[in-house]
Amino acid sequence: MQSSAGRTQELAEGYLAFLPTPLPPHPEFVLDQEGVRALTEAEYHLGQLARMAKSIPNPDLFVGMYVRREAILSSQIENIVCSLDEVLEYEADAAAGGHNKDVAQVVNYVHAVNEGLRRIPDEKLSAALLKDLHGILLAGREAANPGAFRTRQNWVGRKGSNEATADFVPPPEPQMLQSLGNLEYFINEYQHPMPALVRCALVHAQFETIHPFVDGNGRIGRLLIALMLCQSKKLEQPLLYLSLYLLENRPEYYARLMDVRSKGDWLGWVKFMLLGIEITAKDAVAVSEKLENFDAEMQARARGEPGGVELLRLLYRYPIIGARGLRKHLKMAPGTAIARLVNFAKLGIVREITGQKRGRVYRFDRYIEILEAGWTERKT
């Protein structure tokens, strides 16, 4: 392959590896008329989402669930599959017995997102930060060398492939480190009136081309988009994630990335990503509107109950929970915790899901359903 995005080079070991050209793309990247329209639409709907987020009384209550939804979908692109209920039960320790083996990986992704969001107001999006997030994401998987860049060649291809038969071979370690230095400069230091959404698209593609980790590159690359949107102040709350769009369009997603490398088609890639931002922002606005109305209804129901508002806030954080969870987080007596949950069930706020007399667990049904509908309806 040879294009404005880079070229393949035969290495001493006898296989071809791709050496990316530094960002920004050359010749100077310019949107065509269709691209300008795509940028305008994406900016408009992202602005609508930013305004909606400001109108939600307690957006922080909803952000955690958006992060979990993204973790599930981004992991699903890598064939790591579990349900939202499984993640919530794992986090709350509300269900007895074992868990889907993929749940822990998804929960690690949630922790990585939260750590990144916590740190970006005061830190640059640096290689060091990405390594820290990777360490969280791949915690417990020593073969993936968590928290460190690769020191050996990797590749992208079918199971059983090698460097010579792979679909794509990223740059070897020395060129990888050079490319990461350029990427860090482009994110944090490059001074150019380039739209933030275009910059996000370019960065994601370049990161995936560099492929600096043994494993987890796709998930870290998609997390990078969300962090850049918040860092650039396009969103104050992380309520937009592209993984559903990329999952629905996975063949095109991979094909567009390869077209960048083989043909230098940055324009096609950017327009593909801008359309994803537009579609995803529209979905997020619709979900946010439903959540705003839902919260008003729940507040009205809970207000007359002793400690009702406090319990409702906890349910937004832990939508599947038992009396043990209430005792842990709200510091109350066992009898009080059980009574509060029973009262909420009578009010139709939660539903008991075990059918047991002891160790009962309750689910905040409508809240979970509103969030799940945002991707279930489109996937079907």
C-alpha positions in Angstrom: 0.0 0.0 0.0 1.1 3.5 -0.7 -1.0 6.7 -0.2 -0.9 10.1 1.4 -1.7 8.3 4.7 1.5 6.1 4.6 3.1 3.2 2.9 4.0 -0.5 3.4 7.6 -1.4 3.8 9.2 -4.8 3.7 11.0 -5.6 7.0 14.0 -7.8 7.5 11.7 -10.5 8.8 10.2 -10.8 5.4 6.7 -9.3 5.8 5.1 -5.9 5.0 4.3 -3.4 7.7 2.5 -0.1 7.3 4.3 3.1 8.2 1.8 6.0 8.7 2.4 9.5 7.5 2.3 12.1 10.4 -0.9 14.1 10.9 -2.3 16.3 9.6 -2.9 14.7 6.3 -1.1 16.1 3.3 -2.0 17.7 1.0 -4.0 19.9 3.4 -7.3 18.2 4.3 -10.3 20.1 3.0 -14.0 19.0 3.2 -16.0 19.0 0.0 -19.5 20.4 -0.3 -21.0 17.1 0.9 -18.5 17.0 3.8 -19.4 20.6 4.8 -23.1 19.6 5.0 -22.2 16.5 7.0 -20.1 18.7 9.4 -23.0 21.2 9.7 -25.5 18.5 10.6 -23.2 16.8 13.1 -22.4 20.1 14.8 -26.0 21.1 15.0 -27.2 17.9 16.6 -24.2 17.7 18.9 -25.1 21.2 20.0 -28.7 20.1 20.6 -27.4 17.3 22.8 -25.1 19.7 24.7 -28.1 22.0 25.4 -30.3 19.1 26.4 -27.7 17.9 28.9 -27.7 21.3 30.6 -31.5 21.1 31.1 -31.5 17.7 32.8 -31.7 18.4 36.5 -29.1 15.8 37.5 -27.1 14.8 34.4 -24.5 13.1 36.5 -27.1 10.5 37.5 -27.4 9.5 33.9 -23.8 9.7 32.7 -22.8 6.5 34.5 -25.4 4.5 32.6 -24.3 6.0 29.3 -20.8 5.0 30.1 -22.0 1.4 30.8 -23.9 1.3 27.6 -20.9 2.4 25.6 -18.7 -0.2 27.4 -21.1 -3.0 26.4 -21.3 -1.8 22.7 -17.6 -1.0 22.3 -16.7 -4.4 23.7 -19.3 -6.1 21.5 -17.4 -4.9 18.4 -14.5 -7.0 19.7 -16.8 -10.0 20.3 -16.9 -9.5 24.0 -20.6 -9.9 24.8 -22.8 -9.5 27.9 -26.0 -7.7 28.8 -26.6 -4.5 30.7 -28.3 -6.5 33.5 -25.2 -8.7 33.9 -23.0 -5.6 34.2 -25.3 -4.0 36.8 -25.6 -7.2 38.8 -21.8 -7.6 38.8 -21.3 -4.1 40.0 -23.9 -4.3 42.7 -23.1 -7.8 43.6 -26.8 -8.3 43.7 -27.0 -11.8 42.0 -25.7 -15.0 43.5 -23.6 -17.4 41.5 -21.1 -16.9 38.6 -21.0 -14.2 36.0 -20.6 -14.2 32.2 -16.8 -14.3 31.7 -17.0 -11.2 29.6 -18.6 -9.0 32.2 -15.4 -8.3 34.1 -13.9 -6.9 30.8 -16.8 -4.7 30.2 -16.7 -3.4 33.8 -13.0 -2.7 33.4 -14.0 -0.6 30.4 -16.4 1.4 32.5 -13.6 2.1 35.0 -11.2 3.2 32.2 -13.8 5.6 30.8 -14.5 7.1 34.3 -10.7 7.5 35.0 -10.2 9.2 31.6 -13.1 11.6 32.3 -11.8 12.3 35.7 -8.4 13.3 34.5 -8.9 15.1 31.2 -9.9 18.5 32.8 -6.4 18.8 34.2 -4.3 16.6 31.9 -3.4 16.4 28.2 -4.5 13.4 26.2 -1.1 12.0 26.3 0.5 8.6 25.6 1.0 8.2 29.4 -2.7 8.7 30.0 -3.6 6.2 27.3 -1.3 3.7 28.9 -2.9 4.2 32.3 -6.3 3.7 30.8 -5.1 0.6 29.0 -3.8 -0.8 32.3 -7.3 -0.4 33.8 -9.0 -1.9 30.7 -6.8 -5.0 30.5 -6.3 -5.5 34.2 -5.8 -9.1 35.1 -4.9 -10.1 31.5 -1.1 -10.3 31.8 -0.7 -11.7 28.2 -2.1 -8.4 26.9 0.7 -6.4 28.7 -1.7 -4.0 30.4 -0.6 -0.4 30.8 2.3 -0.7 28.3 2.9 -0.3 24.6 3.8 -3.4 22.7 7.4 -4.3 22.3 6.8 -6.9 19.5 5.0 -6.8 16.2 1.2 -7.3 16.2 -1.2 -7.6 13.3 -4.9 -7.6 12.4 -6.3 -10.6 10.6 -8.3 -13.8 10.8 -7.7 -16.3 13.6 -4.6 -18.3 12.8 -3.0 -15.6 10.6 0.5 -14.3 11.0 2.5 -11.2 10.0 2.8 -12.5 6.4 -0.9 -13.4 5.9 -2.6 -10.7 8.0 -5.0 -8.2 6.6 -3.0 -5.4 8.1 0.3 -5.1 9.9 0.9 -1.8 12.0 4.3 -0.1 12.2 7.1 -1.9 14.1 8.0 -0.6 17.5 10.4 2.3 16.6 8.1 3.8 14.0 5.1 3.1 16.3 6.7 5.3 19.0 7.5 8.1 16.5 3.9 8.0 15.2 2.5 8.1 18.8 4.7 11.2 19.4 3.2 12.9 16.4 -0.4 11.9 17.4 0.1 13.4 20.9 1.4 16.6 19.3 -1.6 16.7 16.8 -4.1 16.2 19.7 -2.7 18.7 22.1 -0.4 21.2 20.3 -1.2 21.4 16.6 -2.5 24.9 16.0 -4.9 25.0 13.1 -8.6 26.1 12.7 -9.6 22.5 12.1 -13.1 21.6 13.3 -13.0 19.5 16.5 -15.1 16.8 15.0 -12.8 16.4 12.0 -9.8 16.3 14.3 -11.5 13.5 16.4 -12.1 11.5 13.2 -8.5 11.9 12.0 -7.1 10.9 15.5 -9.2 7.8 15.8 -8.2 6.5 12.4 -4.5 7.2 13.0 -4.6 5.6 16.4 -6.1 2.4 15.0 -3.4 2.4 12.3 -0.6 2.8 14.8 -2.2 0.0 17.0 0.2 0.5 19.9 -1.1 -2.1 22.3 -1.0 -5.9 22.2 -4.8 -5.9 22.7 -7.5 -3.4 23.4 -6.7 -0.9 20.6 -10.2 -0.7 19.3 -11.7 0.0 22.7 -9.0 2.6 23.6 -9.4 4.2 20.2 -13.1 4.6 20.6 -12.7 5.9 24.2 -10.3 8.5 22.8 -13.1 10.0 20.7 -15.3 10.5 23.8 -12.4 12.1 25.7 -11.6 14.5 22.9 -15.2 15.6 22.6 -15.2 16.5 26.3 -11.8 18.0 26.3 -12.7 20.3 23.3 -15.8 21.4 25.2 -18.1 20.1 22.5 -19.9 18.3 25.3 -19.7 19.0 29.0 -21.2 15.7 29.9 -20.1 12.5 28.1 -23.4 11.6 26.6 -22.3 10.7 23.0 -20.6 7.5 22.1 -20.2 6.1 18.6 -19.9 2.4 19.3 -23.5 1.6 18.3 -23.1 3.3 15.0 -19.8 1.5 14.4 -21.2 -1.8 15.5 -24.2 -1.5 13.1 -21.8 -0.5 10.3 -18.8 -2.7 11.3 -17.9 -3.9 7.7 -17.9 -0.3 6.4 -16.0 0.9 9.5 -13.1 -1.5 8.8 -13.3 -0.9 5.1 -13.1 2.9 5.5 -10.1 2.5 7.7 -8.4 0.4 5.1 -9.3 2.9 2.4 -7.5 5.6 4.4 -4.4 3.5 4.4 -4.5 2.1 0.9 -6.0 5.1 -0.9 -5.5 8.1 1.4 -9.3 8.5 1.5 -9.5 10.7 4.6 -12.5 12.5 3.1 -14.6 9.4 2.9 -13.6 8.4 6.4 -14.4 11.8 7.9 -17.8 11.9 6.3 -18.6 8.4 7.6 -17.7 9.5 11.1 -19.6 12.8 10.9 -22.7 10.9 9.9 -22.2 8.7 12.9 -22.0 11.7 15.2 -25.2 13.2 13.7 -27.1 9.9 14.1 -25.8 9.2 17.6 -26.4 12.7 18.8 -30.1 12.5 17.6 -30.5 9.2 19.5 -28.9 10.7 22.6 -31.2 13.7 22.5 -34.3 11.4 22.3 -33.1 9.3 25.2 -32.3 12.4 27.3 -35.8 13.8 26.7 -37.3 10.5 27.9 -35.0 10.5 30.9 -35.9 14.0 31.9 -39.7 13.3 31.8 -39.1 10.0 33.6 -37.1 11.6 36.4 -39.8 14.1 37.0 -42.4 11.3 37.4 -40.1 9.3 39.7 -39.3 12.3 41.8 -43.0 12.9 42.3 -43.6 9.3 43.4 -40.6 9.1 45.7 -41.0 12.5 47.4 -43.6 11.3 49.9 -41.6 8.4 51.1 -39.1 8.6 54.0 -35.6 8.9 52.4 -37.3 8.4 49.0 -35.3 11.0 47.1 -32.1 9.7 48.4 -33.0 6.1 47.5 -34.1 7.3 44.0 -30.6 8.9 43.4 -29.0 5.6 44.5 -31.2 3.6 42.0 -29.8 5.8 39.1 -26.3 4.6 40.1 -27.3 1.0 40.9 -30.5 0.1 39.0 -30.3 -3.5 40.2 -29.9 -3.6 44.0 -30.9 -5.5 47.1 -31.1 -4.6 50.8 -27.4 -5.3 51.3 -26.6 -2.6 48.7 -28.8 -0.1 50.5 -27.1 -0.9 53.8 -23.7 -0.5 52.2 -24.4 2.8 50.4 -27.0 4.5 52.6 -25.8 3.2 56.0 -29.2 2.0 57.2 -30.5 -0.9 59.3 -31.4 -4.2 57.6 -35.1 -3.8 58.4 -35.2 -0.2 57.1 -33.5 -1.2 53.9 -36.0 -4.0 53.2 -38.9 -1.8 54.0 -37.7 1.0 51.7 -37.4 -1.4 48.8 -40.8 -3.0 49.5 -42.4 0.5 49.5 -40.7 1.4 46.2 -42.0 -1.8 44.7 -45.6 -1.0 45.8 -45.2 2.5 44.2 -44.2 0.8 40.9 -40.7 2.3 40.9 -38.8 -1.0 41.2 -39.7 -4.7 40.7 -38.5 -7.7 42.7 -36.7 -10.1 40.3 -35.7 -13.2 42.3 -39.1 -14.5 43.6 -37.3 -15.4 46.8 -38.2 -14.7 50.4 -34.7 -13.9 51.4 -31.9 -12.0 49.6 -34.4 -10.3 47.3 -33.1 -8.1 44.5 -35.0 -5.2 42.9 -34.7 -3.8 39.3 -35.4 -0.2 38.3 -37.2 -1.5 35.2 -38.3 1.6 33.3 -35.0 3.4 33.7 -33.1 0.4 32.2 -35.6 0.0 29.5 -35.3 3.6 28.3 -31.6 3.3 28.1 -31.7 -0.1 26.4 -34.2 1.1 23.8 -31.8 3.6 22.5 -29.8 0.8 20.8 -32.1 -2.2 20.8 -34.7 -0.6 18.5 -32.0 0.5 15.9 -30.2 -2.9 16.0 -33.5 -4.7 15.2 
